[in-house]
Amino acid sequence: MGIGDRHQKKDVEAALKRAEAAGLKVTHDKNRHNWGLVLCCPCNDYVRISCTPRNTGDEAKKIDAFIKEHRACA
């Protein structure tokens, strides 16, 4: 992720950094309702990240669950 590609919610940004540290690819989509994606390149699976999640804790948990599920792939 670039410098200007940070998520505005601290919980979600921390989870995105954990995803990058685990070897997953984080992409930022500037023109959509979704903030971006967390991609697992070996298995081509992904999870969408919301720009304005209703509950930031739940959004972070969703990212952490994806990391846990795909840790062996990355």
C-alpha positions in Angstrom: 0.0 0.0 0.0 1.1 3.5 -0.7 1.2 6.3 1.8 -2.1 7.8 0.8 -3.8 4.4 0.7 -4.4 4.1 4.5 -7.9 3.2 5.7 -9.5 5.9 7.8 -10.5 3.5 10.7 -7.6 2.6 13.0 -8.9 -1.0 13.7 -9.2 -1.8 10.1 -5.9 -0.2 9.2 -4.2 -2.3 11.8 -5.8 -5.5 10.5 -4.7 -4.6 6.9 -1.1 -4.2 8.1 -1.3 -7.6 9.8 -2.5 -9.0 6.4 0.5 -7.5 4.6 2.8 -8.9 7.3 1.3 -12.4 6.7 2.1 -12.2 3.0 -1.3 -11.3 1.6 -1.7 -8.5 -0.9 -3.8 -5.5 0.0 -5.1 -3.4 -2.9 -6.9 0.0 -2.6 -9.7 0.8 -5.1 -10.3 4.5 -5.1 -13.4 4.6 -7.4 -15.8 2.2 -5.7 -17.9 1.9 -2.6 -15.5 -0.8 -1.3 -12.2 0.5 0.1 -10.3 -2.4 -1.5 -9.4 -6.0 -1.3 -7.2 -8.4 0.6 -6.0 -11.0 -1.8 -4.4 -14.4 -1.4 -2.5 -14.7 -4.6 -1.8 -18.5 -4.6 -5.5 -19.5 -4.3 -7.0 -16.4 -5.9 -9.4 -15.9 -2.9 -10.2 -12.4 -1.6 -12.2 -10.5 0.9 -13.6 -7.0 0.3 -13.0 -4.2 2.7 -15.7 -1.6 3.2 -15.0 2.2 3.1 -17.5 2.8 5.9 -18.0 -0.3 7.9 -20.9 -0.3 10.4 -18.7 -1.8 13.0 -15.0 -1.4 12.6 -14.3 -4.2 15.1 -16.3 -6.7 13.0 -14.5 -5.5 9.8 -11.1 -6.1 11.5 -12.2 -9.5 12.7 -13.3 -10.4 9.2 -9.8 -9.5 7.9 -8.1 -11.4 10.7 -10.3 -14.5 10.0 -9.2 -14.3 6.3 -5.5 -14.1 7.4 -5.9 -17.1 9.6 -7.6 -19.1 6.9 -5.0 -18.3 4.3 -1.8 -18.1 6.3 -0.7 -21.5 4.9 -1.1 -20.3 1.3 0.9 -17.1 1.5 
